[in-house]
């Protein structure tokens, strides 16, 4: 075809050099025009027709590919390939010019191909994250590693084309730069190793509640990347934690609490020890009218009476006889009250116990689990429980310990004569 056009120009009185130049110019302009037409048609189809087609399909992956501009990047490949194929014809006889033009066209093809592959990886990641398994096995870090490798190999390939050298020669020359590369990609390498350990050991997943005070992180994990873990804190701020720090440092993952369906309540009532004493008959009669412990008081009175009678201990022998205490009765009431509470988990650890007495009184610890693990509901249930317990303590002739304030001291001051 080229020879035919050149010969036609020569037959019409045009010199050989001019005919060759006109032919090449025509091919160059024709290639550019064809490239423009192909690009314009492809872009129009992708922009106007393709979204309508994907909107009618039931699948979502094609919509994601359109959203991530995968097909738009592919539209740039066709004109680049046309120009690359026309270069040897246009620059026939000009070896250096042909090499430079082909190198530029090839570099552009690689650039567009990398952008298309990047969009494809982004689309794959978004599709993967729509499945439940993505919470257990996040692959964002692996996708980033693949992107780094792709960009690195593409850059190496472009440099080899521009320098007209084999890529293997460039790769062999990188051996001396290993230390520099390790230094540059230190965080990426550490993050990759940490990410593999996190995933393989299922230590952390997207959506977990992470608590790491060292980095100011206390909230839900929203993303796990190659180098950082992004945490959305409860105060709506964002904390970023280095991925490798989750291997080298300690952190608390609240996933177990969410999966168990129970959230721990562990709080103590500090009882003033000066108010602790044995129960007399008047107190027992009063306690027997309390609904939750009426049966308990009745059974304990029989048990204590039988015990004292068996050992022939008289009523007047207050030291040797067995008697109930007001603090023990309060413990029984708290146990019964929480056993009847609709938000307390009865199949998990349920413990009402005394801790070691301190200068602040006798700690009476409540260690139970709430059925509602939502933070606001959990706090409301816990507050309701302790509102009731704090108010009920005086009914057992006990008092909550509290440090004296200035008003308390002023109230006991002796007035001057």
C-alpha positions as CSV (number, residue, x, y, z in Angstrom):
1,X,0.0,0.0,0.0
2,X,2.8,2.4,0.9
3,X,4.7,1.6,-2.2
4,X,1.6,2.0,-4.3
5,X,0.9,5.5,-2.9
6,X,4.5,6.5,-3.3
7,X,4.5,5.3,-7.0
8,X,1.3,7.1,-7.7
9,X,2.8,10.4,-6.5
10,X,5.9,9.8,-8.6
11,X,3.8,9.1,-11.7
12,X,2.1,12.5,-11.2
13,X,5.4,14.4,-11.4
14,X,6.4,14.5,-7.8
15,X,10.0,13.7,-6.9
16,X,10.9,10.5,-5.1
17,X,11.8,12.2,-1.8
18,X,8.7,14.4,-1.8
19,X,6.5,11.4,-2.7
20,X,7.9,9.4,0.3
21,X,7.4,12.4,2.6
22,X,3.9,12.9,1.5
23,X,3.1,9.2,1.9
24,X,4.5,9.2,5.4
25,X,2.8,12.4,6.3
26,X,-0.5,11.0,5.0
27,X,-0.1,7.8,7.0
28,X,0.8,9.7,10.1
29,X,-2.3,12.0,9.8
30,X,-4.5,9.0,8.9
31,X,-3.2,7.1,12.0
32,X,-3.9,10.1,14.2
33,X,-7.3,10.6,12.7
34,X,-8.2,6.9,13.1
35,X,-6.9,7.0,16.7
36,X,-9.1,10.0,17.5
37,X,-12.1,8.3,15.9
38,X,-11.5,5.1,17.7
39,X,-11.0,6.9,21.0
40,X,-14.0,9.1,20.6
41,X,-16.3,6.2,19.7
42,X,-15.0,4.0,22.5
43,X,-15.3,6.8,25.0
44,X,-18.9,7.6,23.9
45,X,-19.9,4.0,24.2
46,X,-18.3,3.6,27.6
47,X,-19.7,6.9,28.9
48,X,-23.3,6.7,27.5
49,X,-24.1,3.1,26.5
50,X,-22.2,1.0,29.0
51,X,-23.8,2.5,32.2
52,X,-27.3,1.8,30.8
53,X,-26.3,-1.8,30.1
54,X,-24.8,-2.4,33.5
55,X,-27.8,-0.7,35.2
56,X,-30.1,-3.4,33.8
57,X,-28.0,-6.4,34.9
58,X,-28.6,-8.0,38.3
59,X,-24.9,-8.3,39.1
60,X,-23.0,-5.6,40.8
61,X,-19.4,-6.3,39.7
62,X,-20.0,-4.6,36.3
63,X,-21.3,-1.5,38.0
64,X,-18.1,-1.4,40.2
65,X,-15.9,-1.8,37.1
66,X,-17.7,1.2,35.5
67,X,-17.4,3.2,38.8
68,X,-13.7,2.5,39.1
69,X,-13.1,3.8,35.5
70,X,-11.7,0.5,34.3
71,X,-13.3,0.7,30.8
72,X,-12.3,4.4,30.4
73,X,-8.7,3.5,30.9
74,X,-9.0,0.7,28.4
75,X,-10.4,3.2,25.8
76,X,-6.9,4.8,25.7
77,X,-5.2,1.6,24.7
78,X,-6.7,1.3,21.2
79,X,-5.4,4.7,19.8
80,X,-2.0,4.0,21.5
81,X,-1.7,0.6,19.8
82,X,-2.7,2.1,16.4
83,X,0.0,4.8,16.7
84,X,2.6,2.2,17.9
85,X,1.8,0.1,14.8
86,X,2.1,3.1,12.4
87,X,5.5,4.3,13.8
88,X,7.6,1.8,11.7
89,X,5.9,2.9,8.5
90,X,6.0,6.6,9.2
91,X,9.7,6.5,10.3
92,X,10.9,4.0,7.7
93,X,14.5,4.6,7.1
94,X,14.9,6.7,10.2
95,X,16.0,4.2,12.8
96,X,16.6,6.5,15.7
97,X,13.4,8.4,15.1
98,X,11.5,5.1,15.0
99,X,13.0,3.9,18.2
100,X,12.2,7.1,20.1
101,X,8.6,7.2,18.7
102,X,8.0,3.6,19.5
103,X,9.5,4.0,23.0
104,X,7.2,6.9,23.7
105,X,4.2,5.0,22.4
106,X,5.1,1.8,24.3
107,X,5.6,3.8,27.5
108,X,2.1,5.3,27.0
109,X,0.7,1.8,26.5
110,X,2.3,0.5,29.7
111,X,1.1,3.6,31.6
112,X,-2.5,3.2,30.4
113,X,-2.3,-0.6,31.1
114,X,-1.1,0.0,34.6
115,X,-4.0,2.4,35.2
116,X,-6.5,-0.1,33.9
117,X,-5.0,-2.9,36.1
118,X,-5.0,-0.5,39.1
119,X,-8.7,0.1,38.5
120,X,-9.4,-3.6,38.1
121,X,-7.7,-4.3,41.4
122,X,-9.7,-1.5,43.1
123,X,-12.9,-3.0,41.7
124,X,-11.9,-6.5,42.9
125,X,-11.2,-5.2,46.4
126,X,-14.5,-3.3,46.6
127,X,-16.4,-6.4,45.4
128,X,-14.5,-8.6,47.9
129,X,-15.3,-6.2,50.7
130,X,-19.0,-6.6,50.0
131,X,-18.8,-10.2,51.3
132,X,-18.8,-11.2,55.0
133,X,-15.5,-13.0,54.6
134,X,-13.7,-9.7,54.1
135,X,-14.2,-8.9,57.8
136,X,-12.3,-12.0,58.8
137,X,-9.7,-11.9,56.0
138,X,-8.9,-8.3,54.9
139,X,-6.8,-8.2,51.7
140,X,-6.3,-4.5,51.4
141,X,-2.6,-4.9,52.3
142,X,-2.1,-7.7,49.7
143,X,-3.7,-5.5,47.0
144,X,-1.3,-2.7,47.9
145,X,1.7,-5.1,47.6
146,X,0.5,-6.2,44.2
147,X,0.2,-2.6,43.1
148,X,3.7,-1.8,44.3
149,X,5.0,-4.8,42.4
150,X,3.1,-3.8,39.2
151,X,4.2,-0.2,39.3
152,X,7.8,-1.2,40.0
153,X,7.9,-3.7,37.1
154,X,6.2,-1.3,34.8
155,X,8.7,1.4,35.6
156,X,11.5,-1.1,35.1
157,X,10.1,-2.1,31.7
158,X,9.7,1.6,30.6
159,X,13.3,2.3,31.5
160,X,14.5,-0.7,29.7
161,X,12.7,0.3,26.5
162,X,14.0,3.9,26.7
163,X,17.6,2.7,27.3
164,X,17.2,-0.1,24.8
165,X,18.4,-2.6,27.4
166,X,17.1,-5.9,28.6
167,X,15.1,-5.7,31.8
168,X,17.2,-8.5,33.3
169,X,20.3,-6.4,33.1
170,X,18.5,-3.7,35.1
171,X,17.2,-6.2,37.6
172,X,20.8,-7.6,38.1
173,X,22.0,-4.1,38.7
174,X,19.5,-3.6,41.5
175,X,21.4,-6.0,43.7
176,X,23.8,-3.3,44.8
177,X,20.8,-1.1,45.8
178,X,19.2,-3.8,48.0
179,X,20.0,-2.0,51.2
180,X,18.6,1.3,49.9
181,X,15.4,-0.4,48.7
182,X,15.0,-2.2,52.1
183,X,15.3,1.2,53.8
184,X,12.8,2.9,51.5
185,X,10.3,0.1,51.8
186,X,10.9,-0.7,55.4
187,X,7.4,0.2,56.6
188,X,5.8,-1.6,53.7
189,X,7.8,-4.8,54.3
190,X,7.1,-4.7,58.1
191,X,3.4,-4.0,57.3
192,X,3.2,-6.9,54.9
193,X,4.7,-9.3,57.5
194,X,2.4,-8.0,60.2
195,X,-0.6,-8.2,57.9
196,X,0.1,-11.8,57.2
197,X,0.3,-12.6,60.9
198,X,-2.8,-10.6,61.7
199,X,-4.8,-12.4,59.0
200,X,-3.4,-15.9,59.6
201,X,-4.0,-15.7,63.4
202,X,-7.3,-13.8,63.0
203,X,-6.0,-11.2,65.5
204,X,-7.9,-8.3,63.9
205,X,-10.6,-7.8,61.3
206,X,-12.4,-4.9,59.8
207,X,-15.3,-3.8,62.1
208,X,-13.5,-5.0,65.4
209,X,-13.5,-2.7,68.4
210,X,-9.8,-1.9,68.9
211,X,-8.4,-0.3,72.1
212,X,-4.8,0.8,72.0
213,X,-4.2,3.8,74.4
214,X,-0.5,4.2,73.2
215,X,-1.8,5.5,69.9
216,X,-5.0,7.1,71.1
217,X,-7.1,4.4,69.4
218,X,-10.4,3.4,70.9
219,X,-13.1,2.5,68.4
220,X,-14.0,0.4,65.3
221,X,-11.4,-0.7,62.8
222,X,-12.6,0.8,59.4
223,X,-9.6,-0.3,57.2
224,X,-6.5,-2.4,57.4
225,X,-3.9,-1.4,54.8
226,X,-0.3,-2.4,54.1
227,X,1.3,0.2,56.5
228,X,-1.5,1.5,58.7
229,X,-4.7,0.4,60.5
230,X,-7.4,3.1,60.5
231,X,-9.6,3.3,63.6
232,X,-12.7,5.4,63.9
233,X,-12.8,6.4,67.6
234,X,-16.0,6.9,69.6
235,X,-15.5,10.6,69.6
236,X,-15.7,10.5,65.8
237,X,-11.9,11.2,65.4
238,X,-9.7,9.0,63.2
239,X,-6.6,7.3,64.6
240,X,-4.0,5.6,62.4
241,X,-1.9,2.8,64.0
242,X,1.2,1.3,62.2
243,X,0.3,-2.2,61.2
244,X,3.5,-3.7,62.6
245,X,2.8,-2.0,65.9
246,X,-0.1,-4.5,66.3
247,X,2.5,-7.3,66.4
248,X,5.2,-5.6,68.5
249,X,2.8,-3.9,71.0
250,X,-0.2,-5.1,72.9
251,X,-3.7,-4.1,72.1
252,X,-7.2,-5.1,73.2
253,X,-9.7,-6.5,70.7
254,X,-13.3,-6.5,72.0
255,X,-14.5,-8.9,69.3
256,X,-14.9,-11.7,71.9
257,X,-17.3,-9.6,73.9
258,X,-19.4,-9.0,70.8
259,X,-19.4,-12.6,69.8
260,X,-20.3,-13.8,73.3
261,X,-23.4,-11.6,73.5
262,X,-22.6,-10.4,77.0
263,X,-20.8,-7.3,78.2
264,X,-19.2,-7.3,81.6
265,X,-20.4,-5.2,84.6
266,X,-17.7,-5.0,87.2
267,X,-18.3,-2.4,89.8
268,X,-18.1,-2.2,93.6
269,X,-20.3,-0.7,96.4
270,X,-18.0,0.6,99.2
271,X,-19.8,-0.2,102.5
272,X,-18.9,1.8,105.6
273,X,-17.6,-1.0,107.9
274,X,-18.8,0.9,111.0
275,X,-22.4,0.1,110.0
276,X,-21.9,-3.7,109.6
277,X,-23.6,-5.7,112.4
278,X,-25.6,-8.8,113.3
279,X,-29.3,-8.8,112.5
280,X,-31.8,-8.7,115.4
281,X,-35.3,-9.9,115.3
282,X,-36.7,-6.5,114.3
283,X,-34.4,-6.3,111.4
284,X,-35.2,-9.9,110.3
285,X,-38.9,-9.1,110.4
286,X,-38.3,-6.1,108.3
287,X,-36.2,-7.9,105.8
288,X,-38.7,-10.8,105.5
289,X,-41.1,-8.3,103.9
290,X,-38.8,-7.7,101.0
291,X,-40.1,-9.6,98.0
292,X,-36.8,-10.9,96.6
293,X,-35.4,-12.3,99.8
294,X,-38.5,-13.3,101.8
295,X,-37.9,-17.0,101.1
296,X,-34.1,-16.5,101.8
297,X,-34.8,-15.0,105.2
298,X,-37.3,-17.7,106.2
299,X,-34.9,-20.5,105.2
300,X,-31.9,-18.9,106.9
301,X,-33.9,-18.4,110.1
302,X,-34.8,-22.1,110.2
303,X,-31.2,-23.1,109.3
304,X,-29.7,-20.8,112.0
305,X,-32.3,-21.9,114.6
306,X,-31.6,-25.6,114.0
307,X,-27.9,-25.1,114.2
308,X,-28.1,-23.2,117.5
309,X,-30.5,-25.7,118.9
310,X,-28.3,-28.6,117.9
311,X,-25.4,-27.1,119.8
312,X,-27.6,-26.1,122.7
313,X,-26.7,-22.4,122.3
314,X,-29.1,-20.1,124.1
315,X,-30.6,-16.9,122.8
316,X,-28.7,-14.9,125.3
317,X,-25.3,-16.3,124.2
318,X,-24.7,-13.7,121.5
319,X,-21.0,-14.6,121.0
320,X,-21.4,-18.4,120.3
321,X,-24.7,-18.5,118.5
322,X,-24.8,-18.3,114.7
323,X,-26.6,-15.1,113.3
324,X,-27.2,-13.3,110.1
325,X,-25.5,-10.0,109.3
326,X,-26.9,-7.1,107.5
327,X,-24.1,-7.0,104.9
328,X,-24.6,-10.7,104.1
329,X,-28.3,-10.2,103.7
330,X,-27.6,-7.3,101.4
331,X,-25.4,-9.6,99.3
332,X,-28.3,-12.1,99.1
333,X,-30.6,-9.3,98.0
334,X,-28.3,-8.2,95.3
335,X,-27.9,-11.7,94.0
336,X,-31.7,-12.2,93.9
337,X,-32.3,-8.8,92.4
338,X,-29.9,-9.5,89.6
339,X,-31.2,-13.0,89.1
340,X,-34.6,-11.5,88.3
341,X,-33.2,-8.7,86.1
342,X,-34.1,-9.1,82.4
343,X,-30.9,-7.7,81.1
344,X,-28.5,-9.7,83.2
345,X,-27.0,-12.8,81.5
346,X,-27.7,-15.8,83.7
347,X,-25.5,-18.3,81.8
348,X,-22.3,-16.3,82.1
349,X,-20.1,-15.5,85.1
350,X,-22.4,-14.3,87.9
351,X,-20.6,-13.3,91.0
352,X,-21.4,-11.0,94.0
353,X,-18.4,-11.0,96.3
354,X,-16.5,-9.2,99.0
355,X,-13.0,-7.8,98.3
356,X,-10.3,-7.0,100.8
357,X,-11.4,-4.2,103.2
358,X,-9.5,-1.0,102.6
359,X,-9.4,2.5,104.1
360,X,-12.3,3.2,101.9
361,X,-14.6,0.6,103.4
362,X,-15.6,-2.9,102.4
363,X,-15.9,-3.3,98.6
364,X,-18.9,-5.4,97.7
365,X,-18.2,-6.2,94.0
366,X,-20.9,-7.0,91.4
367,X,-19.4,-9.1,88.6
368,X,-22.0,-10.0,86.0
369,X,-22.7,-9.7,82.3
370,X,-25.3,-7.5,80.5
371,X,-27.2,-9.0,77.6
372,X,-27.3,-5.8,75.7
373,X,-23.8,-5.1,74.4
374,X,-24.6,-1.8,72.6
375,X,-22.7,0.9,74.5
376,X,-25.5,3.3,75.2
377,X,-27.9,0.6,76.3
378,X,-25.3,-1.1,78.4
379,X,-24.4,2.1,80.3
380,X,-28.1,2.8,80.8
381,X,-28.7,-0.7,82.2
382,X,-25.7,-0.5,84.5
383,X,-26.7,3.0,85.8
384,X,-30.3,1.7,86.5
385,X,-28.9,-1.2,88.5
386,X,-26.6,0.9,90.6
387,X,-29.2,3.6,91.1
388,X,-31.4,1.0,92.7
389,X,-28.6,-0.6,94.8
390,X,-27.3,2.7,96.1
391,X,-30.8,3.6,97.2
392,X,-31.5,0.2,98.8
393,X,-28.4,0.0,100.9
394,X,-29.8,2.2,103.8
395,X,-32.8,-0.2,104.1
396,X,-30.3,-2.8,105.4
397,X,-29.0,-0.3,108.1
398,X,-25.8,0.1,106.1
399,X,-24.2,3.2,104.7
400,X,-22.1,3.8,101.6
401,X,-18.6,5.0,102.4
402,X,-17.8,8.6,101.2
403,X,-14.9,10.8,102.0
404,X,-15.9,13.7,104.3
405,X,-16.2,17.0,102.5
406,X,-15.7,20.5,103.8
407,X,-19.4,20.8,104.5
408,X,-19.3,17.6,106.6
409,X,-16.4,18.9,108.7
410,X,-18.1,22.3,109.1
411,X,-21.2,20.5,110.4
412,X,-19.3,18.8,113.3
413,X,-17.3,21.9,114.3
414,X,-17.9,22.8,117.9
415,X,-19.3,26.3,118.3
416,X,-17.2,28.7,120.3
417,X,-18.6,29.6,123.8
